[in-house]
Amino acid sequence: METFELLLTLLGACVALAVLARALDLPLAVTLVLGGMGIAFIPGLPSLVLDPELVLALFLPPLLQVSAYRTDWPAFRDNLRPILMLAIGAVFFTAGLIAVTAKHFVPDMPWWAAIALGAIVAPPDAVAAAAILKRFRLPKRIVTVLEGESLINDASSLVLYKFAVAAVGIGAVDYTDGALQFVAVAAGGALIGWLVGLAAMWVFTHLGDTLLDLTISILAGFAAYLGAEACHASGVLAAVACGFVLGRQQHAEFTARTRIELVAVWGFLEFALTSLVFMLIGLQLRDIVGRLAAYDLGQLALLAAAMSTVLILSRFAWVFGAAWVPRRLSPSLRLRDPMPHWSHSVVISWTGMRGVVSLAAALALPEHFPGRDLILFLAFCSICATLVFQGTTLGWVVRRLGVVDERTVLPEPETAEARAEIATAALEAVRDQLDYPETTAQAAAAAELVQEYELRAERASIEGQDLAAKGQQLEAQLRLRLVAIEAAREHLAERADTMDAEAHRTLGDELDLEEHQIRRALDD
């Protein structure tokens, strides 16, 4: 009961810290970690001991699944090379540099223990990346690469981590077996997640109930993760693959009501779980500090600073090297995918915040693992340094370099073309009813709808128009519609006691849906 009350208190604190973060214009993740660190030293507060396996199983599946659900699959596929370069190449490169640094400063640490430390802190965190990226309007390719990296890099780092922990115990390893194990774990996790996703979609088609659909959508990610882990495959990639399947087939299998309510349900879960993750990270400070009484404080500070510096600079070295070397060696790649602007590489390099996976992996080390307490401390320092330092300065870096897409209410040309095609398809379907009406009433209804869909198709097209003028006009129209909706809602509120409750609720839902569409277009 004490733990349950503490979690409820933390969730309430998350709300207060979210309001504070908005007022101070700080990243929510940073505010939550610092808040958790402050709460950790409140006298009388009970210690919250985290089970690392429970932390990973509780937080990762839903957060990875919802990220994959929203991922732009065509853009992900088109940017697969840079995504894999970061998700696999950067993880191994960073882990190696961290291991060398740790071995230099702590010569008594076994090499495989140093590599385990590298694997723990190497992957930028999916939760942290999503929390930070929401605040900025970055170019689409940068967002795609960063989100794609965060979906895959946990799997590569955890495989290396388990390999290193096992090597400490047996003292010798077979590198060929390790490489084969890496491929098998990744492929197995992706396959299990894909199968679970397909099974979930089959269930959706036979339920036809929104509440049950929502429940299955939540359980699917956990089923994929736990099923893959039980088969010694990658639970991370299983949750990601499951989310991909659900996202790709949502318009074919989900009802309209399910898709709309999924946004609200997953939005709440994402906020609650993300907030608790960062609060729990901060709360671990007291126990971590208590374990290090035997260490010299100055030496610990120097080691933490060195590790954090190597962690940040190694990402810069890899990002710029991975952008320049392949294009230098391959003229065809240089023609097909020109060198990105240096400012884009800086932003990608600066977006390397660590989070829950690093902490959970450190906590999961065996009790008598060489240098366990020191590794846990360094992992915590890496999380705090990257979150606080990079997280708070990322906005300044983005604005300083001008790596921001201009806001516009007009859709991109590709989106506008697709919208016009959709309107045309709808128009043709109604015209078919006009050509072969079953009743006179249907003929009259079809004739009226033809005019409506012709107008929609005309509005959807932006070809040959002054985009600046059309954008200003469209934004003005949308803002006027918001004024009209507010007036309609005030009138509806006045009728609350004089009309049928069901009719009142229906009209309110219509106004809410219309306002949601407008604010989404305006990005308010």
Secondary structure, 3 states (H helix, E strand, C coil): CHHHHHHHHHHHHHHHHHHHHHHHCCCHHHHHHHHHHHHHCCCCCCCCCCCHHHHHHHHHHHHHHHHHHHCCHHHHHHCHHHHHHHHHHHHHHHHHHHHHHHHHHCCCCCHHHHHHHHHHHCCCCHHHHHHHHCCCCCCHHHHHHHHHHHHHHHHHHHHHHHHHHHHHHHCCCCHHHHHHHHHHHHHHHHHHHHHHHHHHHHHHHHHCCHHHHHHHHHHHHHHHHHHHHHCCCCHHHHHHHHHHHHHHHHHHHCCHHHHHHHHHHHHHHHHHHHHHHHHHHHHCHHHHHHCCCCCCHHHHHHHHHHHHHHHHHHHHHHHHHHHHHHHHHCHHHHHHCCCCCHHHHHHHHHCCCCCHHHHHHHHCCCCCCCCHHHHHHHHHHHHHHHHHHHHHHHHHHHHHHCCCCCCCCCCCHHHHHHHHHHHHHHHHHHHHHHHCCCCHHHHHHHHHHHHHHHHHHHHHCCCCCCHHHHHHHHHHHHHHHHHHHHHHHHHHHHCCCCCCHHHHHHHHHHHHHHHHHHHHHHCC
